[in-house]
Each structure stands twice: as structure tokens, then as C-alpha cells.
Amino acid sequence: MAARLLQAVYYSRRYGPNSPKLPHKGSARYQRDFNWILTIIVGLYLSSLVYDSIRTMEKNHYDTLGLKFGTFTQKQLKTNFRKASLQYHPDKAGQAGADKFVGIRTAHEILVDPTLRLNYDRFGSTVLKCTACKTNKDYLQEGLKAIYTFYAVAGIVFFLVNLVGKGNYGRYWRFIMLAGMGAIEMSLVLTAGNGGGGRWMERLMPGLVPFEQIAVLHQLYISASVAVSQVGPLLFPEGKDKQEPSSELIKRLLTLTEIAAAETAVQVKSWMDTLVGQDECITQLRRELGYMSLEMKLSEDSAFFDTRTAIKARIERQSKIHQRERLAHID
């Protein structure tokens, strides 16, 4: 509706109501103009989502201490911490400054510790809640779990959407964007603190810490995927001659299945690594898996399934009868 309204305003300004050059509704020129106006509206809306995701980001620890990410010195860190502590100390600022004082101390404790600072830059404050993490390797393994989860979910959604026939347009571009974003994200994570890899991202997103840059990349991917699905068919319609044969679709389906399986295997392995040395947990896990395997095999037996269903129904009937009897006894 907004696109039609803007198109009407645009035509009234450019052509006038009685102009012979005014495109008629249903003509190729009219539809082409509508497509471009709709594209601009969608583009502006998605751009506003990306901008809003940056604008509403919580203050990072560098901002808390008035430092510029990547360029400050330890002397500046110490000086800014001292000034901020004196300014917001509860003895001076009262209860109103207590919360800010706690944030200032937390920011200093993280930025002054090389290990905590590196992993804060990579993954944000969430990963620092890991009480078992002591080394960079521990924090890296913990932080990668969230990354694996995001891409596994994105891959599964991508696979399912294409499987049901939705979002077929531009599916290759969405897959390429997802793979490219994954490569950029891993580059940012693995090179954080080494003075490389993320320099060009700092030019594109100045003032943002790597974990904030990654959050923006995720929003960009979502917006770009929506843009490809919504406005791609309008600007670059696919003809029937461009449709893929069934054999090609099956190959793509198998490829995506292998990718999803590989991602799932990596997640399971990273989770199983946390159980190393915990013999009691491993024993319990084996027991539960054994029960699950036995129940799955039994459920394949139709006679067992029917018997179990009948027993459950009888137990529920007996329970209702006993409940009614208890209520009658109470009355």
C-alpha cells in the first residue's frame, strides 16, 4: 500500500494528472516503477533495522572507561579508571553512582587482564561467565559453541525453507552470504588481539569491538536474505527456462544435508569434550542412551505399541475413577 501511495505521489509530481506520458496501471512501465519504489522502501526499512541494531547496543567496557578500542595504552587505562572511580564512587556520588561504579570496576578488571580482554573482544561478556574457563583455549571452545549454534540453526532453517519450496529465489546467494559471513566471523575471532584480520572491519565499523561487529554482520545477513527474497524476483525475475532439473535439486539437497550433518557432528563433539574425565556423567549418559535405543526398538513393534497405549488408557481411566471416589467420599 505504501509503495502504491508513493508511486501515485511520484507520478503526480512528475507527469501531472492529465499528462499523455503518464503510465497506465497494468503497463510494463507502471509495473517497473512500482518494483523500484518497493525496492527502495524495503531497502530503507532493512537499513533502518541494521542502524537500530547498532544504535541500541549496550555500552561496551571501552566506552565505560572512555577508551578507544585498539588504540589506548595501559597508562590511559589506569588514568581513566582512576578518574571514573573518583567521580562515581558511592562516597562521593551516593547511591545513584553505585551501579556505575560497579560497571567501572568490572570494565577495568576485564581490560587490565590480557586473557579476559582478548576473549571479551571475541565473544562479549557472556563467555566470561564460564567459571571453568582459565586459558584462552578454554574461552575459545566455550565461545565457539554459540557460533556453531547460530550457523547450525541458520543452516537448518535455510535447508527447511528450500525444502518446502519457499525462498527458492536467490538460494545460492543466501548460501554464499552465509558461508562468507562465517569466514569473516572466524577471521575476526581467531585474529582478535593479533593486530590483523580485523583492521578492514575497523574501517567499516569504527568504534565497534569484534563481538559487536559480528552482531552487526548477523543482522546484515538477515536483512540481505530478506531483501533477496522480497525484491530479487521483482527486479530480476527468473524465467521458466532457468528452472533446475530434478537431478540438480536432489544434488543440492544432499549437499545441504551433508553440511547440516557436519555442523551437528561438530556441536556434539564440542559438547562431548566437556565430559572428558567425568566418568559418572559418561556412565549416566550411556545408560540413558541405552534406554532410548531400547524404547525406539520396542516402539517399532506394533504389538508393543498397541499394548502400551491400551495400558496407558486403562491407567488413566482407573485414575479418574479413584479421583471421583475420593471426591464422593469427601462430600
QUIDABEL-V104784 format. One record per pair of residues at least 12 apart in sequence whose C-alpha atoms are under 7 Angstrom apart, sorted by the first residue. I is the first residue (numbers start at 0). J is the second residue. Records with the same first field share a line. If there is no record, write none. Layout:
I=J / J
//
This chain:
2=33 / 36 / 37
6=33 / 36
34=233 / 234
38=230
45=222
49=215 / 218 / 219
53=215
60=106
63=103
64=79 / 80 / 103
65=79
67=206
68=206 / 208
80=107
84=100 / 103
87=99 / 100
88=100
114=135
117=191 / 192
118=138
120=208 / 209 / 210
121=188 / 191 / 209 / 210
122=142 / 210
123=210
126=138 / 141 / 142
144=266
147=266
151=259 / 262 / 263
154=259
155=259
158=255
166=228
168=228 / 232
169=227 / 228
173=224
176=220
184=213
187=209
//
